[in-house]
């Protein structure tokens, strides 16, 4: 093998190694949230088309009408279950409280090592659910919605980001990490479809627009 050929191969290998490393920097850290995978964009578009469009009403809403958090497994309540699911190397005590670990918040791209820095976000907020149909549910149905760990409805995120989102829908608030927005709207539509919740016109327009670019 000539020295030129050997050097050429080494140069190519170095370039590829650098490219792989740079691509790695673009990916979120290993401590990514383990949100159940939402339906595809195509399915979400089909679901969205079938949702009832109507004006929402906040009349009579009270967060206490949606009981949280309930026991999910063993001594773990819903918050503890999601923290354990969404974190990396999470250590819990006998009460299932997370004592250490690492959590990546996909809404804002921040990584945290203290569970106290995280909130468990309801993808479709409780007040939004009330406005769009949950006001007619039983307490048991609202409890099931508020603690749903099967659908892409609950996720561990930076606490002040969750508080900034509050009860806003995608026409009013979206994650600052643009690469996560497709996942976010697919999850939003899936949850609304599963629970037969309505959308208002501005919400549907925003969802339609975001899904078109997924």
C-alpha positions in Angstrom: 0.0 0.0 0.0 1.5 3.4 -1.0 2.0 6.1 1.6 -0.3 8.4 -0.3 -3.1 5.8 -0.3 -2.6 5.2 3.4 -2.6 8.9 4.2 -5.7 9.3 2.0 -7.6 6.6 4.0 -6.6 8.1 7.3 -7.7 11.5 6.1 -11.1 10.1 5.0 -11.4 8.2 8.3 -10.6 11.4 10.3 -13.2 13.4 8.3 -15.9 10.7 8.9 -15.0 10.6 12.6 -15.3 14.4 12.8 -18.7 14.3 11.0 -20.1 11.6 13.3 -18.9 13.6 16.3 -20.5 16.8 15.0 -23.8 15.0 14.2 -23.8 13.6 17.8 -23.7 17.2 19.1 -27.0 17.9 17.3 -28.7 15.0 19.0 -30.2 15.3 22.5 -28.3 13.7 25.3 -29.0 10.1 26.4 -31.3 11.3 29.1 -34.2 11.9 26.6 -37.8 11.7 27.7 -39.5 8.4 27.1 -42.8 9.7 26.0 -44.9 6.9 24.4 -44.4 7.3 20.6 -47.3 9.4 19.2 -49.2 8.3 16.0 -47.6 9.3 12.7 -48.2 12.7 11.1 -50.5 11.1 8.5 -52.6 9.5 11.2 -52.6 12.7 13.2 -53.9 14.6 10.2 -56.7 12.0 9.8 -57.6 12.2 13.5 -57.5 16.0 13.4 -59.9 16.1 10.5 -62.5 14.1 12.5 -62.4 16.3 15.6 -65.3 18.5 16.4 -64.6 22.2 16.1 -66.3 24.4 18.6 -65.8 27.4 20.9 -64.4 26.4 24.2 -65.8 27.2 27.7 -63.9 27.5 31.0 -67.1 27.8 33.1 -67.0 25.7 36.3 -63.3 24.6 35.9 -61.4 23.6 39.0 -58.1 21.6 38.9 -59.3 19.5 41.9 -61.9 18.0 39.6 -59.0 16.1 38.0 -57.5 14.0 40.9 -53.6 13.7 40.7 -51.4 11.9 41.5 -52.6 8.3 41.9 -50.6 5.2 42.7 -49.4 3.6 39.4 -47.1 0.8 40.5 -46.0 -0.4 43.9 -45.3 2.8 46.0 -44.9 5.0 42.9 -47.5 7.6 42.1 -47.9 9.1 38.7 -45.3 11.8 39.1 -42.7 9.4 40.4 -43.5 6.9 37.7 -43.0 9.5 34.9 -39.7 10.7 36.5 -38.4 7.2 36.6 -39.6 6.5 33.0 -38.2 9.7 31.5 -34.9 9.9 33.3 -31.5 8.2 32.9 -29.9 6.3 35.8 -32.7 7.3 38.1 -32.2 6.1 41.7 -35.3 6.0 44.0 -35.8 5.4 47.7 -38.3 3.0 49.3 -41.0 5.6 48.8 -40.2 5.8 45.1 -38.9 9.3 45.4 -36.1 10.0 42.9 -32.9 10.8 44.8 -30.6 11.1 41.8 -30.6 10.8 38.0 -30.6 12.9 34.8 -33.5 14.3 32.9 -33.6 15.9 29.5 -36.4 18.3 28.9 -37.3 18.2 25.1 -39.4 21.4 25.3 -36.4 23.6 25.9 -33.3 21.3 25.5 -32.2 21.6 29.2 -30.8 18.7 31.2 -31.4 18.5 35.0 -30.0 16.3 37.8 -32.5 17.2 40.5 -36.0 16.0 40.2 -37.2 19.2 41.9 -36.3 21.1 38.7 -39.0 19.1 36.8 -42.7 19.3 36.4 -44.8 16.5 34.9 -46.6 18.3 32.0 -50.0 17.3 30.8 -49.5 17.5 27.1 -53.2 18.5 26.8 -53.6 20.6 29.9 -56.4 19.8 32.4 -58.1 23.2 31.8 -57.9 22.7 28.1 -59.5 19.3 28.4 -62.3 20.8 30.5 -62.9 23.5 28.0 -63.1 21.0 25.1 -65.3 18.3 26.6 -64.1 17.0 30.0 -66.6 19.1 31.8 -69.1 16.5 31.0 -67.0 13.6 32.3 -67.3 11.7 35.6 -64.6 12.2 38.2 -63.2 8.8 37.4 -62.8 9.7 33.8 -61.1 12.9 34.6 -58.8 11.0 37.0 -57.9 8.6 34.3 -57.1 11.4 31.9 -54.9 13.3 34.5 -52.9 10.1 35.2 -52.7 8.5 31.7 -49.3 6.9 31.4 -50.3 4.9 28.3 -50.9 7.6 25.8 -48.4 10.4 25.0 -50.0 12.7 27.6 -47.5 13.0 30.5 -43.9 14.1 30.2 -41.2 15.4 32.5 -40.0 18.9 31.5 -38.3 21.9 33.0 -40.6 23.3 35.7 -40.7 26.9 34.7 -41.2 26.0 31.0 -44.3 23.9 32.1 -45.5 26.9 34.1 -45.0 29.2 31.1 -47.0 26.8 29.0 -49.8 26.8 31.6 -53.1 25.8 29.9 -52.3 27.1 26.4 -53.0 25.2 23.2 -50.7 25.0 20.2 -52.1 28.2 18.7 -50.8 30.0 21.8 -47.7 28.1 22.9 -45.2 25.6 21.4 -41.9 24.1 22.6 -38.9 26.4 21.9 -37.0 23.3 20.5 -38.4 23.4 17.0 -37.3 19.9 16.2 -39.7 18.6 18.9 -42.8 20.4 17.6 -43.8 17.6 15.2 -43.8 15.1 18.1 -45.7 17.6 20.3 -48.6 18.2 17.8 -48.8 14.5 16.9 -49.2 13.7 20.6 -51.6 16.5 21.2 -53.9 15.3 18.4 -53.7 11.7 19.5 -54.7 12.5 23.0 -57.6 14.7 21.9 -58.8 12.1 19.5 -58.6 9.3 22.0 -60.6 11.2 24.6 -63.0 12.6 22.0 -62.2 16.2 22.9 -63.0 19.2 20.6 -60.7 21.8 19.2 -61.3 25.5 18.6 -60.8 27.0 15.2 -57.4 28.7 16.0 -56.1 25.5 17.6 -57.1 23.4 14.6 -55.5 25.9 12.2 -52.3 25.8 14.2 -52.3 22.0 14.4 -53.0 21.8 10.6 -50.1 24.1 9.8 -47.6 22.3 12.1 -48.6 18.8 10.9 -48.2 19.9 7.2 -44.5 20.3 7.8 -44.1 17.0 9.8 
